[in-house]
Amino acid sequence: MLTLALPWLLLLLPLPLLIKAKPSTADGGYLHLPGASALGGEVLAKQAPRGRTLLYLIWAFLLLALARPQWLGEPIDIPAKGRDLMVSVDLSGSMQIEDMVLNNQTVDRFTLVQKVVSDFIERRAGDRIGLILFGDHAYLQAPLTQDRRSVARFLREARIGLVGKQTAIGESIALAVKRFDALEESNRVLVLLTDGTNNAGNIEPDKAATIAAERKVVIYTIGVGAEVMERRTLFGRDRVNPSMDLDEAQLKRIADTTGGKYFRARSSDELESIYSEIDKLQPVSRDAQTYRPSSELFYWPLGIALLLCVFAALGGAERIRRPGLRSRP
């Protein structure tokens, strides 16, 4: 269905007709410019009706563009049951360690998280998803919404170091709790992914977890990183533990305090299997809602108005160059 977002703007259509033009005269105290008097007198007198019609059409199409014509699609039912999930992702510098495997290729931790978590978000039909990114501090990248594609896109567009190089786990928990406070009926689930230990922010993770438990927020913590990685040295290959900075004990305490679970994600398969646990959560009933997708069409009348402006400009230039129009002495 075709509709207008701001139809009241069309009430301004008669406005040019209400403006009375003053008659052009050779005398009367007006400033006369050499060459311009002929154009203002002879040409405008002959072309006035046609020119006014053209200007009025430009005005009409510009108003139509401002009124924002839209094409509304068929109504789509929004599932009446779903979960409320906040996903908090670590963007600290250690997330760029290349110790993970994706599609038989070695990638850094954040690349794996981007791929698996964004796919998980897009599959959450009926759920409301929010996104928190944390480094030196925690930031709300997307509030709880059913626009899963946008949330997944925000995650794919994020970059390591975007919010600092350190790890503010406690602050990310506190921010999620604050967002859940505005909800009455909700699962209140936070999925927190990190590969380190809390070394930034203005609140300790254990204290934040206690507050979360009081507010009935369940936290699923995920420790990201392989246990063994080979690296080349001057003396050959050396095997190291790239996850030695991961504070698993703290992540387990956070999960236990809030009634959640701690998972270790050493590969893409382990990370994907974790999300099957979230599917077991009981969805919360909500009021039935529908929405209609809309497509903006303002660029069509705007384009026509611009073409008419070009036509009017070319017509004016042609009249100036037309033989026989000479300026008055």
Phi, psi and omega in degrees: 000137178271132181213172179241133179287326181231068185294336183295341179295336180291347175295344180274001181302318182284358186305315179297331181288339181274349180271118181273126179277137177284139180294141179275125180230158179285330180241159178136013175089002179282154178282127181252130176251140179301129180090330183278335181295322180294317179295319181288332182268290187290312186292310181296328178296321182281325187259001187304309182300315180293318180294319179296321178297318180295315179296324179293322177296319177300315179300317183294316181290327176295318177297320179297321177295318179295332178287353176056074172296139183224150172254117181266129178279186180290145179301139179242128180283132175269130181308137183278353178233144179182180181245156175250112185237125168259129179251122181247122188241134179282127177245024181290168185298330182291346179290354178266005176293129183268083180229016181244159181238128178224121182054045178065021178233142178282126182227166176282167185299318184291325177299318178295315180299316178305311184293308186289316183289321178295321175296320178298317181298316183293338180274353187279063180298128180091345180269153171260128186241138172235158184229128174241133175246136181222146176214252173297326176219169180258140181227140176277110179275327179209127176288172178301124184207157174266004175277076187295325182297321180293319179297316178297323179293320177301320180292318180294333181273350180291155181226148178299136182085001182300325180240028177109171185259351184263193189225105180257075182293313182300320181293325179293323177294315181298322180294319178296317178301318179298320180291326180286339182300333182280356183254138178268303179258111184198151173291328180055066181245131175244126175254113186248122179246127179208162178236014185219208179234157182292120178221019179205178180092173185249015177211140180284145181302319181296320178293319179296323179293322178297317178297319179298319179296321178296327180268008177062040174261124179265130184244125172257114181261143181229119176268120186258136176139144178284163179268335182224135176218136178266140177221151181276138175229179178294339182253019179112209181268140181234138180261126181231164175260104183287351183253025182294338179273354181287121181267083182293326181299318179294318180295325177293320179297318179300313181294315181296320181299325185259001180083018179260206181220154174254137179232151175248125181249097179263353181204173179293324180296317179295320180294320180291325181291335180298322186289344175294334177294324181291330179296341180280349180294141180287122178295155178260135179285139177229169175294139179296135181223156174226157173215158181241119178295141182234148176238128181286136181236014185297335185291340177291303177296328178295318178296320178296319179298319179294321178296320178294325177296318178296318179297318179295320179295317179293323178294321178294320179294324180293323180291327178293324181278351186295131178299149176098346178267100181246148181285152178285147177294000000 
